[in-house]
């Protein structure tokens, strides 16, 4: 039980020291992980668990979208893309469409790479 508390404290400290860019990257990494897991679970006919993974990915995308600062043009461009990803994830809950999940995973992973590069450039410019 004490080990769990130590781990929880470690996670909290780690998260509190991350930059905004690192947090966004972590969120995309987790969304990617959830979509990947959902595809695996669909292929194993474990639809209940797959749906939970897809819903977690949706929550992450929704959080990213709701935290956009719309005063910046890039945020205005990202918002409909995030909405598209969210809605398509929702479609996969019903359709169990693994190829669509693969396409969405590609988009999510591309965002992850892009934000990682942007974070790196931001650090260099500071």
N, C-alpha and C positions, 0 to 999 in steps of 0.2 A: 504494500500500500504506500509506503514511504517513497519507493522508487517512482511510482506514478506521480506523486506530488513534485518530486525533483524534476521529472520530465516535463510536467506542465509548466513549472516555473522557467525551465530552460526555454521552452517554446515561446512563452510570453516575452522573455528577455530578448530572444532572437527577433521576434516580430517587432518589438518596440524600437530596435536599432536599425530597421530597414528603411531605406529611402522610399519615397513614393514610387519611383520607377521600379525598384526591387519588389515592392508589394504588387504592382501590376503584373510583373513577370511571374511572380509566384501564383497569382490568381489564374493567369493563362496556363501555367504548368498544371495546376490542379484541374482546370476545366479539361485540358488535354487528357489527363489521367482518367478522369471520369468518363469521357467519351470513349476512350480506348477500352476501358473496363466494360462499358455498356455493350460494345461490339462483341467482346469476348463472351459476355453473359448471354446475349441474344443467340450467339452460335451454340451455346450450351443449353438453350431453351429455358433459361432462368429469367423469364420476362419481368418478374416482380423486382428482382435485384437490378436488372438492367434499367428499368424505369426509374428507380431511385437514383442511379448514377446519372441518368439524363437530367433528372430534376435538379440534382446538385450542380451540374454544368449550367443549367438554365439560371439558377440562383446566382452563380458567379457572373455570368454574362449580364444579368439584370443589374447586379451591383456595380459592375463596371460602367454600364450605361447610365445608371442613376447618379453616379458620381462625376460624370463629365461636367466640366465647367464650360457652359454654352457660350461664354463671351469670346471663346477662341474658335476660329473657323474650323480647325481640325476636329474639335469636339462636335461641331455641327455635321461634319462629314462622317464621323465615327458612329454617331447615334443611330442612323438608319441601318448601318451594317450590323451593329450589335442587335438591333431589333430583328433583323433578318435571321441572324444566327439563332436567337432565342426562339423565334417562331418555327424555324425549320427543326430545331431540337424537339419542339412540341409535337411536330408532325411525326417524328420518328417514334414517339411514345406509342402512337396508334399503329403506324405502319411497320415498325421494326425493320426499317429500311437501312441495312448495313452500308450499302454503297453511299447513301446520303450522309450517314454518320462519318464515313471516310472523307467525304468532301468537306464536311463541316470541321472535321479534325484538321484537315489541311489548312483551312482558313485560320483556325485557332492557333495552330502551330506557326503560321506565317506572322500572325500578330505577335506571338511570343518572341520570335526572332527579331522582328522590327523594333519592338519595345526594348529588347535587350541591347540592340545597336544604339537606339536613341539614348538609353540610360548611359551607355559607355561614352557616347559623344558628349552628353551633358556633364559627365564627370571630368572629361578632358578639358572642356571649356571653363571649368570652375577654377 
